[in-house]
């Protein structure tokens, strides 16, 4: 796999992942954390997200996470 450091592509993927996770479970929220949220990211910065779900949904959210992420198009 080739390492792609395209900030525009990263932004598009981050937006798609945040949207997918928020839509995955009613009432859940997903937001950026770290350097991307602070506006101090560079080309090599990782993507830090916080996905908040209800306690009762936690197990289902963990089991379905990979499925939700595979729906995001690159």
PyMOL Python script that loads the backbone (N, CA, C, O; Angstrom):
from pymol import cmd

cmd.read_pdbstr("""\
ATOM      1  N   UNK A   1       0.844  -1.175   0.000  1.00  0.00           N
ATOM      2  CA  UNK A   1       0.000   0.000   0.000  1.00  0.00           C
ATOM      3  C   UNK A   1       0.891   1.241   0.000  1.00  0.00           C
ATOM      4  O   UNK A   1       1.872   1.312   0.740  1.00  0.00           O
ATOM      5  N   UNK A   2       0.548   2.192  -0.816  1.00  0.00           N
ATOM      6  CA  UNK A   2       1.279   3.439  -0.919  1.00  0.00           C
ATOM      7  C   UNK A   2       0.778   4.432   0.130  1.00  0.00           C
ATOM      8  O   UNK A   2      -0.429   4.599   0.303  1.00  0.00           O
ATOM      9  N   UNK A   3       1.679   5.072   0.810  1.00  0.00           N
ATOM     10  CA  UNK A   3       1.325   6.104   1.782  1.00  0.00           C
ATOM     11  C   UNK A   3       0.931   7.367   1.036  1.00  0.00           C
ATOM     12  O   UNK A   3       1.719   7.918   0.268  1.00  0.00           O
ATOM     13  N   UNK A   4      -0.280   7.816   1.266  1.00  0.00           N
ATOM     14  CA  UNK A   4      -0.771   9.028   0.619  1.00  0.00           C
ATOM     15  C   UNK A   4      -0.927  10.113   1.673  1.00  0.00           C
ATOM     16  O   UNK A   4      -1.649   9.933   2.653  1.00  0.00           O
ATOM     17  N   UNK A   5      -0.260  11.224   1.475  1.00  0.00           N
ATOM     18  CA  UNK A   5      -0.310  12.327   2.425  1.00  0.00           C
ATOM     19  C   UNK A   5      -1.058  13.514   1.828  1.00  0.00           C
ATOM     20  O   UNK A   5      -0.579  14.647   1.873  1.00  0.00           O
ATOM     21  N   UNK A   6      -2.214  13.249   1.280  1.00  0.00           N
ATOM     22  CA  UNK A   6      -3.042  14.276   0.657  1.00  0.00           C
ATOM     23  C   UNK A   6      -4.014  14.820   1.707  1.00  0.00           C
ATOM     24  O   UNK A   6      -4.963  14.140   2.101  1.00  0.00           O
ATOM     25  N   UNK A   7      -3.767  16.039   2.148  1.00  0.00           N
ATOM     26  CA  UNK A   7      -4.580  16.645   3.203  1.00  0.00           C
ATOM     27  C   UNK A   7      -6.035  16.778   2.771  1.00  0.00           C
ATOM     28  O   UNK A   7      -6.936  16.609   3.594  1.00  0.00           O
ATOM     29  N   UNK A   8      -6.282  17.075   1.510  1.00  0.00           N
ATOM     30  CA  UNK A   8      -7.655  17.193   1.008  1.00  0.00           C
ATOM     31  C   UNK A   8      -8.373  15.854   1.114  1.00  0.00           C
ATOM     32  O   UNK A   8      -9.532  15.797   1.526  1.00  0.00           O
ATOM     33  N   UNK A   9      -7.691  14.787   0.747  1.00  0.00           N
ATOM     34  CA  UNK A   9      -8.288  13.453   0.842  1.00  0.00           C
ATOM     35  C   UNK A   9      -8.526  13.087   2.307  1.00  0.00           C
ATOM     36  O   UNK A   9      -9.572  12.531   2.643  1.00  0.00           O
ATOM     37  N   UNK A  10      -7.567  13.393   3.177  1.00  0.00           N
ATOM     38  CA  UNK A  10      -7.737  13.104   4.601  1.00  0.00           C
ATOM     39  C   UNK A  10      -8.959  13.831   5.148  1.00  0.00           C
ATOM     40  O   UNK A  10      -9.744  13.249   5.897  1.00  0.00           O
ATOM     41  N   UNK A  11      -9.125  15.090   4.782  1.00  0.00           N
ATOM     42  CA  UNK A  11     -10.274  15.870   5.253  1.00  0.00           C
ATOM     43  C   UNK A  11     -11.580  15.249   4.785  1.00  0.00           C
ATOM     44  O   UNK A  11     -12.538  15.156   5.553  1.00  0.00           O
ATOM     45  N   UNK A  12     -11.620  14.826   3.534  1.00  0.00           N
ATOM     46  CA  UNK A  12     -12.831  14.201   2.989  1.00  0.00           C
ATOM     47  C   UNK A  12     -13.146  12.892   3.717  1.00  0.00           C
ATOM     48  O   UNK A  12     -14.300  12.627   4.051  1.00  0.00           O
ATOM     49  N   UNK A  13     -12.127  12.084   3.960  1.00  0.00           N
ATOM     50  CA  UNK A  13     -12.328  10.808   4.646  1.00  0.00           C
ATOM     51  C   UNK A  13     -12.759  11.033   6.090  1.00  0.00           C
ATOM     52  O   UNK A  13     -13.660  10.351   6.578  1.00  0.00           O
ATOM     53  N   UNK A  14     -12.127  11.978   6.778  1.00  0.00           N
ATOM     54  CA  UNK A  14     -12.503  12.276   8.160  1.00  0.00           C
ATOM     55  C   UNK A  14     -13.967  12.700   8.235  1.00  0.00           C
ATOM     56  O   UNK A  14     -14.706  12.233   9.102  1.00  0.00           O
ATOM     57  N   UNK A  15     -14.383  13.573   7.343  1.00  0.00           N
ATOM     58  CA  UNK A  15     -15.781  14.021   7.324  1.00  0.00           C
ATOM     59  C   UNK A  15     -16.722  12.840   7.095  1.00  0.00           C
ATOM     60  O   UNK A  15     -17.761  12.737   7.746  1.00  0.00           O
ATOM     61  N   UNK A  16     -16.359  11.950   6.171  1.00  0.00           N
ATOM     62  CA  UNK A  16     -17.194  10.785   5.874  1.00  0.00           C
ATOM     63  C   UNK A  16     -17.259   9.827   7.066  1.00  0.00           C
ATOM     64  O   UNK A  16     -18.320   9.270   7.353  1.00  0.00           O
ATOM     65  N   UNK A  17     -16.145   9.632   7.756  1.00  0.00           N
ATOM     66  CA  UNK A  17     -16.135   8.742   8.921  1.00  0.00           C
ATOM     67  C   UNK A  17     -16.974   9.328  10.049  1.00  0.00           C
ATOM     68  O   UNK A  17     -17.768   8.615  10.663  1.00  0.00           O
ATOM     69  N   UNK A  18     -16.808  10.617  10.328  1.00  0.00           N
ATOM     70  CA  UNK A  18     -17.596  11.272  11.378  1.00  0.00           C
ATOM     71  C   UNK A  18     -19.087  11.147  11.060  1.00  0.00           C
ATOM     72  O   UNK A  18     -19.880  10.800  11.936  1.00  0.00           O
ATOM     73  N   UNK A  19     -19.470  11.426   9.824  1.00  0.00           N
ATOM     74  CA  UNK A  19     -20.879  11.312   9.423  1.00  0.00           C
ATOM     75  C   UNK A  19     -21.380   9.883   9.570  1.00  0.00           C
ATOM     76  O   UNK A  19     -22.478   9.666  10.083  1.00  0.00           O
ATOM     77  N   UNK A  20     -20.593   8.904   9.127  1.00  0.00           N
ATOM     78  CA  UNK A  20     -21.006   7.498   9.192  1.00  0.00           C
ATOM     79  C   UNK A  20     -21.216   7.045  10.633  1.00  0.00           C
ATOM     80  O   UNK A  20     -22.189   6.351  10.929  1.00  0.00           O
ATOM     81  N   UNK A  21     -20.318   7.430  11.523  1.00  0.00           N
ATOM     82  CA  UNK A  21     -20.458   7.014  12.917  1.00  0.00           C
ATOM     83  C   UNK A  21     -21.628   7.703  13.604  1.00  0.00           C
ATOM     84  O   UNK A  21     -22.322   7.083  14.410  1.00  0.00           O
ATOM     85  N   UNK A  22     -21.853   8.956  13.302  1.00  0.00           N
ATOM     86  CA  UNK A  22     -22.999   9.653  13.907  1.00  0.00           C
ATOM     87  C   UNK A  22     -24.314   9.054  13.427  1.00  0.00           C
ATOM     88  O   UNK A  22     -25.281   8.997  14.187  1.00  0.00           O
ATOM     89  N   UNK A  23     -24.361   8.611  12.186  1.00  0.00           N
ATOM     90  CA  UNK A  23     -25.578   8.025  11.637  1.00  0.00           C
ATOM     91  C   UNK A  23     -25.749   6.556  12.038  1.00  0.00           C
ATOM     92  O   UNK A  23     -26.846   6.008  11.929  1.00  0.00           O
ATOM     93  N   UNK A  24     -24.678   5.924  12.498  1.00  0.00           N
ATOM     94  CA  UNK A  24     -24.710   4.499  12.821  1.00  0.00           C
ATOM     95  C   UNK A  24     -25.637   4.187  13.989  1.00  0.00           C
ATOM     96  O   UNK A  24     -26.351   3.184  13.975  1.00  0.00           O
ATOM     97  N   UNK A  25     -25.622   5.035  14.981  1.00  0.00           N
ATOM     98  CA  UNK A  25     -26.457   4.823  16.162  1.00  0.00           C
ATOM     99  C   UNK A  25     -27.178   6.111  16.511  1.00  0.00           C
ATOM    100  O   UNK A  25     -26.551   7.159  16.662  1.00  0.00           O
ATOM    101  N   UNK A  26     -28.474   6.035  16.637  1.00  0.00           N
ATOM    102  CA  UNK A  26     -29.265   7.196  16.998  1.00  0.00           C
ATOM    103  C   UNK A  26     -28.776   7.753  18.335  1.00  0.00           C
ATOM    104  O   UNK A  26     -28.626   7.022  19.314  1.00  0.00           O
ATOM    105  N   UNK A  27     -28.537   9.040  18.351  1.00  0.00           N
ATOM    106  CA  UNK A  27     -28.107   9.704  19.573  1.00  0.00           C
ATOM    107  C   UNK A  27     -26.613   9.700  19.799  1.00  0.00           C
ATOM    108  O   UNK A  27     -26.128  10.338  20.734  1.00  0.00           O
ATOM    109  N   UNK A  28     -25.867   8.988  18.957  1.00  0.00           N
ATOM    110  CA  UNK A  28     -24.409   8.997  19.126  1.00  0.00           C
ATOM    111  C   UNK A  28     -23.834  10.280  18.532  1.00  0.00           C
ATOM    112  O   UNK A  28     -24.447  10.918  17.676  1.00  0.00           O
ATOM    113  N   UNK A  29     -22.639  10.644  19.006  1.00  0.00           N
ATOM    114  CA  UNK A  29     -21.934  11.791  18.455  1.00  0.00           C
ATOM    115  C   UNK A  29     -20.506  11.373  18.134  1.00  0.00           C
ATOM    116  O   UNK A  29     -19.948  10.476  18.766  1.00  0.00           O
ATOM    117  N   UNK A  30     -19.939  12.027  17.160  1.00  0.00           N
ATOM    118  CA  UNK A  30     -18.551  11.768  16.791  1.00  0.00           C
ATOM    119  C   UNK A  30     -17.902  13.105  16.491  1.00  0.00           C
ATOM    120  O   UNK A  30     -18.472  13.935  15.783  1.00  0.00           O
ATOM    121  N   UNK A  31     -16.716  13.314  17.026  1.00  0.00           N
ATOM    122  CA  UNK A  31     -16.033  14.584  16.790  1.00  0.00           C
ATOM    123  C   UNK A  31     -14.526  14.367  16.707  1.00  0.00           C
ATOM    124  O   UNK A  31     -13.989  13.373  17.195  1.00  0.00           O
ATOM    125  N   UNK A  32     -13.870  15.327  16.077  1.00  0.00           N
ATOM    126  CA  UNK A  32     -12.416  15.321  15.975  1.00  0.00           C
ATOM    127  C   UNK A  32     -11.792  15.658  17.317  1.00  0.00           C
ATOM    128  O   UNK A  32     -12.364  16.391  18.123  1.00  0.00           O
ATOM    129  N   UNK A  33     -10.604  15.104  17.539  1.00  0.00           N
ATOM    130  CA  UNK A  33      -9.806  15.415  18.719  1.00  0.00           C
ATOM    131  C   UNK A  33      -8.387  15.701  18.254  1.00  0.00           C
ATOM    132  O   UNK A  33      -8.094  15.600  17.063  1.00  0.00           O
ATOM    133  N   UNK A  34      -7.542  16.040  19.137  1.00  0.00           N
ATOM    134  CA  UNK A  34      -6.124  16.174  18.833  1.00  0.00           C
ATOM    135  C   UNK A  34      -5.790  17.333  17.915  1.00  0.00           C
ATOM    136  O   UNK A  34      -6.471  18.358  17.900  1.00  0.00           O
ATOM    137  N   UNK A  35      -4.715  17.144  17.144  1.00  0.00           N
ATOM    138  CA  UNK A  35      -4.180  18.235  16.334  1.00  0.00           C
ATOM    139  C   UNK A  35      -5.125  18.667  15.209  1.00  0.00           C
ATOM    140  O   UNK A  35      -5.151  19.845  14.853  1.00  0.00           O
ATOM    141  N   UNK A  36      -5.894  17.743  14.648  1.00  0.00           N
ATOM    142  CA  UNK A  36      -6.851  18.150  13.612  1.00  0.00           C
ATOM    143  C   UNK A  36      -7.919  19.072  14.195  1.00  0.00           C
ATOM    144  O   UNK A  36      -8.281  20.073  13.577  1.00  0.00           O
ATOM    145  N   UNK A  37      -8.417  18.741  15.365  1.00  0.00           N
ATOM    146  CA  UNK A  37      -9.430  19.581  16.009  1.00  0.00           C
ATOM    147  C   UNK A  37      -8.852  20.934  16.414  1.00  0.00           C
ATOM    148  O   UNK A  37      -9.538  21.955  16.358  1.00  0.00           O
ATOM    149  N   UNK A  38      -7.595  20.931  16.817  1.00  0.00           N
ATOM    150  CA  UNK A  38      -6.947  22.164  17.273  1.00  0.00           C
ATOM    151  C   UNK A  38      -6.468  23.037  16.114  1.00  0.00           C
ATOM    152  O   UNK A  38      -6.112  24.199  16.306  1.00  0.00           O
ATOM    153  N   UNK A  39      -6.464  22.461  14.904  1.00  0.00           N
ATOM    154  CA  UNK A  39      -5.990  23.219  13.755  1.00  0.00           C
ATOM    155  C   UNK A  39      -4.471  23.261  13.642  1.00  0.00           C
ATOM    156  O   UNK A  39      -3.923  24.084  12.909  1.00  0.00           O
ATOM    157  N   UNK A  40      -3.795  22.377  14.364  1.00  0.00           N
ATOM    158  CA  UNK A  40      -2.335  22.373  14.339  1.00  0.00           C
ATOM    159  C   UNK A  40      -1.758  21.134  13.643  1.00  0.00           C
ATOM    160  O   UNK A  40      -0.577  20.827  13.801  1.00  0.00           O
ATOM    161  N   UNK A  41      -2.586  20.430  12.881  1.00  0.00           N
ATOM    162  CA  UNK A  41      -2.140  19.206  12.200  1.00  0.00           C
ATOM    163  C   UNK A  41      -1.184  19.532  11.061  1.00  0.00           C
ATOM    164  O   UNK A  41      -1.250  20.600  10.451  1.00  0.00           O
ATOM    165  N   UNK A  42      -0.297  18.585  10.793  1.00  0.00           N
ATOM    166  CA  UNK A  42       0.552  18.686   9.610  1.00  0.00           C
ATOM    167  C   UNK A  42       0.252  17.480   8.711  1.00  0.00           C
ATOM    168  O   UNK A  42      -0.657  16.705   9.004  1.00  0.00           O
ATOM    169  N   UNK A  43       1.000  17.319   7.634  1.00  0.00           N
ATOM    170  CA  UNK A  43       0.749  16.225   6.693  1.00  0.00           C
ATOM    171  C   UNK A  43       0.842  14.847   7.342  1.00  0.00           C
ATOM    172  O   UNK A  43       0.219  13.898   6.864  1.00  0.00           O
ATOM    173  N   UNK A  44       1.603  14.725   8.412  1.00  0.00           N
ATOM    174  CA  UNK A  44       1.846  13.426   9.047  1.00  0.00           C
ATOM    175  C   UNK A  44       0.958  13.174  10.271  1.00  0.00           C
ATOM    176  O   UNK A  44       1.083  12.133  10.917  1.00  0.00           O
ATOM    177  N   UNK A  45       0.084  14.093  10.589  1.00  0.00           N
ATOM    178  CA  UNK A  45      -0.752  13.948  11.777  1.00  0.00           C
ATOM    179  C   UNK A  45      -1.733  12.795  11.631  1.00  0.00           C
ATOM    180  O   UNK A  45      -2.276  12.541  10.556  1.00  0.00           O
ATOM    181  N   UNK A  46      -1.941  12.111  12.740  1.00  0.00           N
ATOM    182  CA  UNK A  46      -2.922  11.038  12.737  1.00  0.00           C
ATOM    183  C   UNK A  46      -4.323  11.615  12.908  1.00  0.00           C
ATOM    184  O   UNK A  46      -4.495  12.819  13.095  1.00  0.00           O
ATOM    185  N   UNK A  47      -5.306  10.745  12.841  1.00  0.00           N
ATOM    186  CA  UNK A  47      -6.702  11.157  12.950  1.00  0.00           C
ATOM    187  C   UNK A  47      -7.227  10.650  14.292  1.00  0.00           C
ATOM    188  O   UNK A  47      -7.321   9.443  14.510  1.00  0.00           O
ATOM    189  N   UNK A  48      -7.563  11.562  15.174  1.00  0.00           N
ATOM    190  CA  UNK A  48      -8.113  11.218  16.484  1.00  0.00           C
ATOM    191  C   UNK A  48      -9.593  11.583  16.504  1.00  0.00           C
ATOM    192  O   UNK A  48      -9.969  12.730  16.264  1.00  0.00           O
ATOM    193  N   UNK A  49     -10.429  10.582  16.796  1.00  0.00           N
ATOM    194  CA  UNK A  49     -11.871  10.799  16.866  1.00  0.00           C
ATOM    195  C   UNK A  49     -12.394  10.350  18.218  1.00  0.00           C
ATOM    196  O   UNK A  49     -11.820   9.473  18.864  1.00  0.00           O
ATOM    197  N   UNK A  50     -13.484  10.961  18.632  1.00  0.00           N
ATOM    198  CA  UNK A  50     -14.205  10.521  19.826  1.00  0.00           C
ATOM    199  C   UNK A  50     -15.617  10.185  19.404  1.00  0.00           C
ATOM    200  O   UNK A  50     -16.355  11.059  18.947  1.00  0.00           O
ATOM    201  N   UNK A  51     -16.005   8.918  19.552  1.00  0.00           N
ATOM    202  CA  UNK A  51     -17.364   8.479  19.220  1.00  0.00           C
ATOM    203  C   UNK A  51     -18.056   8.170  20.535  1.00  0.00           C
ATOM    204  O   UNK A  51     -17.670   7.237  21.239  1.00  0.00           O
ATOM    205  N   UNK A  52     -19.057   8.934  20.864  1.00  0.00           N
ATOM    206  CA  UNK A  52     -19.776   8.786  22.125  1.00  0.00           C
ATOM    207  C   UNK A  52     -21.108   8.097  21.864  1.00  0.00           C
ATOM    208  O   UNK A  52     -21.919   8.556  21.060  1.00  0.00           O
ATOM    209  N   UNK A  53     -21.317   6.976  22.566  1.00  0.00           N
ATOM    210  CA  UNK A  53     -22.557   6.205  22.425  1.00  0.00           C
ATOM    211  C   UNK A  53     -23.133   5.957  23.812  1.00  0.00           C
ATOM    212  O   UNK A  53     -22.430   6.051  24.819  1.00  0.00           O
ATOM    213  N   UNK A  54     -24.404   5.644  23.846  1.00  0.00           N
ATOM    214  CA  UNK A  54     -25.054   5.329  25.114  1.00  0.00           C
ATOM    215  C   UNK A  54     -24.440   4.049  25.691  1.00  0.00           C
ATOM    216  O   UNK A  54     -24.020   3.167  24.942  1.00  0.00           O
ATOM    217  N   UNK A  55     -24.391   3.951  27.006  1.00  0.00           N
ATOM    218  CA  UNK A  55     -23.820   2.787  27.671  1.00  0.00           C
ATOM    219  C   UNK A  55     -24.501   1.505  27.182  1.00  0.00           C
ATOM    220  O   UNK A  55     -23.833   0.499  26.943  1.00  0.00           O
ATOM    221  N   UNK A  56     -25.802   1.540  27.037  1.00  0.00           N
ATOM    222  CA  UNK A  56     -26.547   0.352  26.594  1.00  0.00           C
ATOM    223  C   UNK A  56     -26.193  -0.061  25.170  1.00  0.00           C
ATOM    224  O   UNK A  56     -26.394  -1.218  24.801  1.00  0.00           O
ATOM    225  N   UNK A  57     -25.671   0.860  24.365  1.00  0.00           N
ATOM    226  CA  UNK A  57     -25.316   0.593  22.966  1.00  0.00           C
ATOM    227  C   UNK A  57     -23.837   0.250  22.782  1.00  0.00           C
ATOM    228  O   UNK A  57     -23.411  -0.075  21.674  1.00  0.00           O
ATOM    229  N   UNK A  58     -23.058   0.320  23.853  1.00  0.00           N
ATOM    230  CA  UNK A  58     -21.606   0.187  23.728  1.00  0.00           C
ATOM    231  C   UNK A  58     -21.178  -1.119  23.065  1.00  0.00           C
ATOM    232  O   UNK A  58     -20.368  -1.099  22.139  1.00  0.00           O
ATOM    233  N   UNK A  59     -21.697  -2.234  23.514  1.00  0.00           N
ATOM    234  CA  UNK A  59     -21.322  -3.530  22.948  1.00  0.00           C
ATOM    235  C   UNK A  59     -21.657  -3.621  21.469  1.00  0.00           C
ATOM    236  O   UNK A  59     -20.833  -4.057  20.665  1.00  0.00           O
ATOM    237  N   UNK A  60     -22.871  -3.208  21.110  1.00  0.00           N
ATOM    238  CA  UNK A  60     -23.282  -3.232  19.706  1.00  0.00           C
ATOM    239  C   UNK A  60     -22.409  -2.295  18.871  1.00  0.00           C
ATOM    240  O   UNK A  60     -22.050  -2.620  17.739  1.00  0.00           O
ATOM    241  N   UNK A  61     -22.076  -1.152  19.424  1.00  0.00           N
ATOM    242  CA  UNK A  61     -21.235  -0.183  18.702  1.00  0.00           C
ATOM    243  C   UNK A  61     -19.856  -0.782  18.422  1.00  0.00           C
ATOM    244  O   UNK A  61     -19.341  -0.650  17.312  1.00  0.00           O
ATOM    245  N   UNK A  62     -19.266  -1.428  19.401  1.00  0.00           N
ATOM    246  CA  UNK A  62     -17.942  -2.042  19.216  1.00  0.00           C
ATOM    247  C   UNK A  62     -17.998  -3.159  18.179  1.00  0.00           C
ATOM    248  O   UNK A  62     -17.120  -3.255  17.322  1.00  0.00           O
ATOM    249  N   UNK A  63     -19.020  -3.998  18.253  1.00  0.00           N
ATOM    250  CA  UNK A  63     -19.132  -5.105  17.307  1.00  0.00           C
ATOM    251  C   UNK A  63     -19.364  -4.635  15.882  1.00  0.00           C
ATOM    252  O   UNK A  63     -18.914  -5.286  14.939  1.00  0.00           O
ATOM    253  N   UNK A  64     -20.053  -3.523  15.709  1.00  0.00           N
ATOM    254  CA  UNK A  64     -20.416  -3.054  14.371  1.00  0.00           C
ATOM    255  C   UNK A  64     -19.465  -1.993  13.816  1.00  0.00           C
ATOM    256  O   UNK A  64     -19.642  -1.546  12.682  1.00  0.00           O
ATOM    257  N   UNK A  65     -18.466  -1.585  14.588  1.00  0.00           N
ATOM    258  CA  UNK A  65     -17.582  -0.492  14.161  1.00  0.00           C
ATOM    259  C   UNK A  65     -16.938  -0.762  12.804  1.00  0.00           C
ATOM    260  O   UNK A  65     -16.963   0.107  11.932  1.00  0.00           O
ATOM    261  N   UNK A  66     -16.371  -1.931  12.611  1.00  0.00           N
ATOM    262  CA  UNK A  66     -15.709  -2.247  11.334  1.00  0.00           C
ATOM    263  C   UNK A  66     -16.694  -2.159  10.175  1.00  0.00           C
ATOM    264  O   UNK A  66     -16.348  -1.673   9.098  1.00  0.00           O
ATOM    265  N   UNK A  67     -17.905  -2.623  10.392  1.00  0.00           N
ATOM    266  CA  UNK A  67     -18.931  -2.551   9.340  1.00  0.00           C
ATOM    267  C   UNK A  67     -19.242  -1.110   8.979  1.00  0.00           C
ATOM    268  O   UNK A  67     -19.360  -0.776   7.800  1.00  0.00           O
ATOM    269  N   UNK A  68     -19.373  -0.266   9.967  1.00  0.00           N
ATOM    270  CA  UNK A  68     -19.664   1.151   9.697  1.00  0.00           C
ATOM    271  C   UNK A  68     -18.512   1.818   8.946  1.00  0.00           C
ATOM    272  O   UNK A  68     -18.735   2.630   8.047  1.00  0.00           O
ATOM    273  N   UNK A  69     -17.296   1.475   9.316  1.00  0.00           N
ATOM    274  CA  UNK A  69     -16.136   2.099   8.660  1.00  0.00           C
ATOM    275  C   UNK A  69     -15.932   1.600   7.240  1.00  0.00           C
ATOM    276  O   UNK A  69     -15.455   2.358   6.396  1.00  0.00           O
ATOM    277  N   UNK A  70     -16.276   0.357   6.948  1.00  0.00           N
ATOM    278  CA  UNK A  70     -16.108  -0.143   5.582  1.00  0.00           C
ATOM    279  C   UNK A  70     -17.088   0.492   4.620  1.00  0.00           C
ATOM    280  O   UNK A  70     -16.902   0.416   3.405  1.00  0.00           O
ATOM    281  N   UNK A  71     -18.118   1.111   5.138  1.00  0.00           N
ATOM    282  CA  UNK A  71     -19.088   1.805   4.269  1.00  0.00           C
ATOM    283  C   UNK A  71     -18.580   3.162   3.769  1.00  0.00           C
ATOM    284  O   UNK A  71     -19.159   3.762   2.863  1.00  0.00           O
ATOM    285  N   UNK A  72     -17.500   3.624   4.374  1.00  0.00           N
ATOM    286  CA  UNK A  72     -16.921   4.913   3.987  1.00  0.00           C
ATOM    287  C   UNK A  72     -16.063   4.692   2.744  1.00  0.00           C
ATOM    288  O   UNK A  72     -15.154   3.861   2.741  1.00  0.00           O
ATOM    289  N   UNK A  73     -16.361   5.436   1.706  1.00  0.00           N
ATOM    290  CA  UNK A  73     -15.606   5.311   0.463  1.00  0.00           C
ATOM    291  C   UNK A  73     -14.324   6.125   0.533  1.00  0.00           C
ATOM    292  O   UNK A  73     -14.299   7.224   1.087  1.00  0.00           O
ATOM    293  N   UNK A  74     -13.267   5.572  -0.034  1.00  0.00           N
ATOM    294  CA  UNK A  74     -11.997   6.286  -0.094  1.00  0.00           C
ATOM    295  C   UNK A  74     -12.032   7.155  -1.283  1.00  0.00           C
ATOM    296  O   UNK A  74     -11.065   7.867  -1.555  1.00  0.00           O
TER     297      UNK A  74
END
""", "prot")
cmd.dss("prot")
cmd.show_as("cartoon", "prot")
cmd.util.cbc("prot")
cmd.orient("prot")
